[in-house]
Amino acid sequence: MHAERLWDAFPDARLEQLGPRLSQGRIAAAPCKLLATHREALGGLPATNRFIVVPVIFYCELERDRLLRVRAFLDLYDAAVQLGVLPGRGTLGEKALLMLRGFGLRAGR
């Protein structure tokens, strides 16, 4: 169900390998990047028609050379910045957002 909604919102989504796959026993990790254009609404967010590039690490558990479990780790904040939903890191908008969340201003930023 989640994958279907993502395919609907990003119909041209594709993965490109970023580095070698690492494996040890039943565990494998695959670094790649997701490239896609936001073409349809997703979770109340209307289509932005913006192209995004998001690094992803797939952490996989194998059993008898088949995928048993797969988890994807990606930077959702960066994806939201690329889609124009959240302010970029280090910007005045990010500082305002942090203040509203109760973190105050950070030194050196």
C-alpha positions in Angstrom: 0.0 0.0 0.0 2.8 2.5 0.9 4.8 1.5 -2.2 1.7 2.0 -4.4 1.2 5.5 -3.1 4.8 6.4 -3.7 4.8 5.0 -7.2 1.6 7.0 -7.9 3.2 10.2 -6.6 6.7 9.6 -8.2 5.9 7.6 -11.4 9.4 8.0 -12.8 11.2 6.9 -9.6 14.4 5.0 -10.1 17.4 3.9 -8.0 21.0 4.2 -8.9 23.8 2.4 -7.1 26.0 4.7 -5.0 28.6 2.2 -3.9 29.3 -1.4 -3.4 26.8 -3.7 -1.7 28.1 -4.9 1.6 27.2 -8.2 3.1 28.0 -10.5 6.0 26.1 -13.7 6.5 22.4 -13.0 6.4 22.7 -9.2 6.3 23.3 -7.0 3.3 23.4 -3.2 2.9 23.0 -1.4 -0.4 23.7 2.3 -0.8 21.9 4.0 -3.6 20.1 7.2 -4.6 16.5 7.7 -5.4 15.8 10.0 -8.4 12.2 11.0 -9.0 9.8 13.7 -10.0 6.8 14.5 -7.7 3.9 14.3 -10.2 0.8 13.4 -8.1 -0.5 14.4 -4.6 1.0 12.4 -1.7 -0.5 12.5 1.8 -2.2 15.8 1.3 0.8 17.4 -0.4 -0.1 18.5 -3.9 2.2 17.6 -6.7 5.2 20.0 -6.8 6.6 18.7 -10.1 10.0 19.0 -8.5 12.8 16.6 -9.3 14.5 15.1 -6.2 17.7 13.1 -5.5 17.7 11.4 -2.1 20.5 9.1 -0.9 19.1 5.8 0.5 20.6 2.8 2.3 18.7 -0.5 2.1 19.4 -2.8 5.0 18.3 -6.3 4.1 18.0 -9.6 5.9 18.4 -12.6 3.7 17.1 -16.2 4.1 18.1 -18.9 1.6 19.2 -16.2 -0.9 15.8 -14.4 -0.7 14.9 -11.1 0.9 13.2 -11.7 4.2 13.1 -8.1 5.5 14.2 -4.8 3.9 14.4 -1.4 5.6 15.2 1.8 3.8 16.9 4.7 5.5 16.7 8.1 3.9 16.9 11.7 4.8 13.2 12.8 4.8 14.1 16.3 5.9 16.3 16.8 2.8 13.6 15.3 0.6 11.1 17.8 2.1 13.5 20.7 1.5 13.9 19.6 -2.2 10.1 19.5 -2.5 9.8 23.0 -1.1 7.9 21.8 2.0 10.5 22.6 4.7 13.2 25.3 4.8 16.8 24.5 3.9 19.4 23.8 6.6 21.2 26.8 8.0 18.6 29.2 6.6 16.6 31.8 8.6 13.5 29.7 8.0 15.1 26.7 9.7 16.2 28.8 12.6 12.6 30.1 13.0 11.3 26.5 12.8 13.7 25.4 15.5 12.7 28.3 17.8 9.0 27.4 17.3 9.8 23.8 18.3 11.5 25.1 21.4 15.2 24.5 20.5 16.1 28.2 20.4 19.0 29.5 18.3 22.1 27.4 17.9 25.5 28.9 18.2 27.6 29.0 15.0 24.7 28.7 12.6 
